[in-house]
Amino acid sequence: MRRTSRPPLAVSLVVVLMLTGFQLSAASDASAKDDPSVPPGTEPTAAAPKVDGNNPGLRMREGATLAGARVLDIVSIVESEGGEERREERPSSLKFALQAEVLFGKDSAKLSPQANSRISVIVAEIRKHQAKRLRVFGFTDDLGTREHGQVLSKKRADAVHGVLSQQLNDGGITYEVRGYSEDYPIADNDSEEGRRKNRRVEVSFPTGGAG
């Protein structure tokens, strides 16, 4: 039997935490923090390995040193029943997503009567964290043309931006408002449930003095 050689490996410890109502993940690099969302199913996964402490392949080669300790960016995601509202929290930022159906009519950028109260909850969090830099991003599903989705998602983001500006009434806040059409889905577009989650407006901002 041919034996393949493997380079010595340092022992790695993988901890998998499972909490009801939460999904925890680690950001792979700093640039990922700037993405409005990360499509599900693309996160790296690993099963906890069985480690034999006596395995000679786990010994570090002579002169090698361990890398410095690194704090992973833990993300908690909580969705309301039905996914109408979604809260994504990182140590340095907070993101809210509201499904388009709770804010607008079908294929419309006109805010519904209940939209103000939904946005008011986000406004309270912005004030709580004294955020001064807000991102307002609109998204659609993949039905229809991408060009139509681009226009609609931007108009919806503009509408939410208008309510935020009115309720916050603070000239010291800067806004970044964009429409991303069908880019960056958070659910599968193959089902209506997934498409409904993808039709959304996200409001995000740094917390804890970040940014």
N, C-alpha and C positions, 0 to 999 in steps of 0.2 A: 504494500500500500504506500502510495506516495504521500509524504508528509510535507505540508506547506508551513513555512515559518511565518510567525507573526511578530511584529515589533512589540517590545515590552509596553505595557499599558499601565497607567496609574489608575487606581481604583476610583470609580465614579459612583456616586450615590444618587439614585433617582427616587424622589419622593412624590407620590401621587396622592393628592388630597381630593376627597370627594365631599362636597357640602351640598345639601339640598337647596335648590334655588340659585346656586352659584356655579359658574364655570371659571376655573382658574387657568391662566396660561402665562408664559414668560415671553416678553418681547425679545426677538432675536438680535436687534440692534437699535441704535438711536433713531435711524431713519424710519423705522416702523411706527414710531410714536407720531410721526407727521401724517400718516395715512389716515383718512377719515374712517376707514374700516378695513378689516382683514377678512376676506371671504372664508367661510367655514370650510373645514376639511383640509386646509393648507397648513395648519399648524403641525410642527414636528411632534411625533408621538414616540414613546418608547416604553416597553414593558420593563418592570423591575427585574433586573437579572439576578440569577443565583451566583453568588461570588464565593469562590474557593480561595480563602486567604493563603493557602499553601501553594497555590499555582505559581510556578516560577515565571510564567509569562506576565504576572502582575508586578514583578519587581522592576523598579526604576533602574535605568542604566546608570552606570557610575558617572558621577558628576552632574546628573540631571537634577533639576529643582522643580517643585510644584509651582503652578501659577498662583498669583495673588488671589485672595478671596474676592468674590464678586456677588453683589446683591442683585438678585433677579427681580425684574419688574413684574409684580403680581397683578393680575387683572381680575376683577370681579364683575360679573355681568348678571343683572337681575331683570327679568321681563315680567310685566303684568300678565294676568291670565288672558290668553288670546294674543299676547305680544303687541298690544296697542301702544304700550310705553316700554322703553328699554333704557336701563341705566348701566353705563359702563364706567367703572371707577379704577383708576390707576393711582399709584402713590403721588403722582405729580399732575394729574389731570382728571377731569370729569366730563363725561359725554352723555347727553340725553338724545333719544331718538323717539319721535312721535310718528305713528303711521299716518299717511296722507289722509286716510279715510276719517280720522278723528279731527282733522283740520280743514279739509277741503271737500267739495263735491267731486264727482267723477270727472276726470280730465279737466279739472278747473284749478285755478290758482286763487280763487276767491275764498277767504277764510269763512268757516262756518260759525254760527252763533256761539258754540261752546269752545271755540279755539282759544279765546282770550284766557279762559280759566285754566286750560291745559298749559298754556305758555306761562301763566302766572306762577305755576309751581317751579318752573325752571328759573324764572326771574328771582324767586326767593333764594334759590341755591346760589345764583350769581352774586346776590347781595351778601349772602352769608360768607362766601369766600372772597368777597371784595375783588372779584375778577375785573380786569381792565382790558383784556384782549379776548374777543369772542369769535368763534368760527360758526357760521351758519351755512350748512351744506344741504342741498336738495338732491334726491335720488328717485329714480323710477324703476319699474320692472323692465324686462326685455321685450315686451309687446310693443308693436308699432315701430316706427323708425327711430334710430338713435338721435337724429336731428330734432325730431319732435320732443323726445324725452329730454334733450339738452335744454330746449327753450322752456318746457314746462317745469323741470326741476329747478331752474334758475329763478323763474317767476315765483315759485312756491317758497324758495329760500328768501327772496326779496320780501315776500309778504310777512313771513315770520320775523325777519329782520326789522320790519316796520313796527310790529307790535313790541318787540324787545326795546327798540329805541324809545318808543312812547312810554312804556312802563318804567324803564330804568331812568329815563330823563337825566342822563349823565353824560356831559360832553367829554369826559375823560376816558370813555370806553372807545376802543377801536374795533372795527368789525372786518372780517373777511367773509365775503358772501359768494358762494359758487354753486353752480348746478352741474351734477356729474352724470345725469341721465341714468343708464343702466350699469355704469361702472360701480365696482365695489359692492356687490350684493352681500347681504348677511344671511341669506337663506336660499334655498333651491328655487329657481324660476320655473321648474317643471310642474309645480302645483300652485293652486290659487292661494293657499295658505302662505307659501313661500313668497309668491309675488306680492302679496299684501304687506308682508314684512319689509320687502325691498322698496316699496313705495313709501318713502319716509322723508322727514326733515330732521337733521341732526344739529344740535347746538352743543359745542364743546368749548372748554376753557381751562387754562392752567390753574392749579390749586397749590396751596402750601407755599406761596411765594414764588413758584416757578414761572418763568417766562415774563 
